[in-house]
Amino acid sequence: MEPLDAALAVLRDAGEPLHWTVIQDRALRQGLIDPFAVGDVRKTLLAALRDGVRADVLEREGTGVYRLPAGPAGASDA
């Protein structure tokens, strides 16, 4: 699984914003990222998260904290 796909899966499962270190830990523990196949997991994951923000599939909520973007219109209707 690609690092960005792994991060998206972790964030979907969590249902809340997470710090990149938590995303990395959960992706490794769940076997979504293979540390033997990915040379530098930290560097690769951080680059994937930045790419995800640029591609609008992730949002940066704060320093090192990422979340999935708000759903389609009406997702927060109350």
C-alpha positions as CSV (number, residue, x, y, z in Angstrom):
1,M,0.0,0.0,0.0
2,E,1.2,3.5,-0.8
3,P,2.0,5.7,2.2
4,L,-0.7,8.2,1.3
5,D,-3.3,5.4,1.0
6,A,-2.2,4.0,4.3
7,A,-2.5,7.5,6.0
8,L,-6.0,7.9,4.5
9,A,-7.0,4.5,5.8
10,V,-5.7,5.2,9.3
11,L,-7.6,8.6,9.3
12,R,-10.8,7.0,8.1
13,D,-10.6,4.3,10.8
14,A,-9.8,6.9,13.5
15,G,-12.6,9.3,12.5
16,E,-10.7,12.2,14.0
17,P,-7.6,14.3,13.3
18,L,-4.3,12.7,14.2
19,H,-0.7,13.7,14.6
20,W,1.6,12.3,11.9
21,T,3.4,10.2,14.5
22,V,0.2,8.5,15.4
23,I,-0.7,8.0,11.8
24,Q,2.8,6.4,11.2
25,D,2.5,4.2,14.3
26,R,-0.9,2.9,13.4
27,A,0.0,2.3,9.8
28,L,3.0,0.3,10.8
29,R,1.1,-1.7,13.5
30,Q,-1.7,-2.5,11.1
31,G,0.8,-3.5,8.4
32,L,-0.3,-0.9,6.0
33,I,3.3,0.3,5.5
34,D,6.1,-2.2,5.3
35,P,9.2,-0.7,6.9
36,F,11.4,-3.2,4.9
37,A,9.9,-2.0,1.6
38,V,9.9,1.7,2.4
39,G,13.4,3.0,2.9
40,D,12.8,5.9,5.3
41,V,9.3,5.6,6.6
42,R,9.2,9.0,8.4
43,K,10.5,10.9,5.4
44,T,8.3,9.0,3.0
45,L,5.1,9.4,5.1
46,L,5.7,13.1,5.7
47,A,6.1,13.7,1.9
48,A,3.0,11.7,1.3
49,L,1.0,13.8,3.8
50,R,2.2,17.0,2.1
51,D,1.3,15.6,-1.3
52,G,-2.2,14.7,0.1
53,V,-2.7,18.3,1.3
54,R,-1.7,19.6,-2.1
55,A,-4.1,17.2,-3.8
56,D,-6.9,18.2,-1.4
57,V,-7.4,14.7,-0.1
58,L,-6.1,15.7,3.4
59,E,-6.2,18.9,5.4
60,R,-3.6,20.1,7.9
61,E,-5.3,21.1,11.1
62,G,-2.3,22.2,13.0
63,T,1.4,21.5,13.5
64,G,1.8,17.9,12.4
65,V,-1.9,17.2,12.7
66,Y,-3.9,16.0,9.7
67,R,-7.5,15.1,9.0
68,L,-9.7,14.1,6.2
69,P,-11.4,17.0,4.4
70,A,-15.0,17.8,5.3
71,G,-17.4,15.6,3.4
72,P,-19.8,16.8,0.6
73,A,-22.1,19.7,1.2
74,G,-24.5,19.0,4.0
75,A,-22.1,16.8,6.0
76,S,-22.3,19.2,9.0
77,D,-25.9,20.2,8.7
78,A,-27.5,20.5,12.1
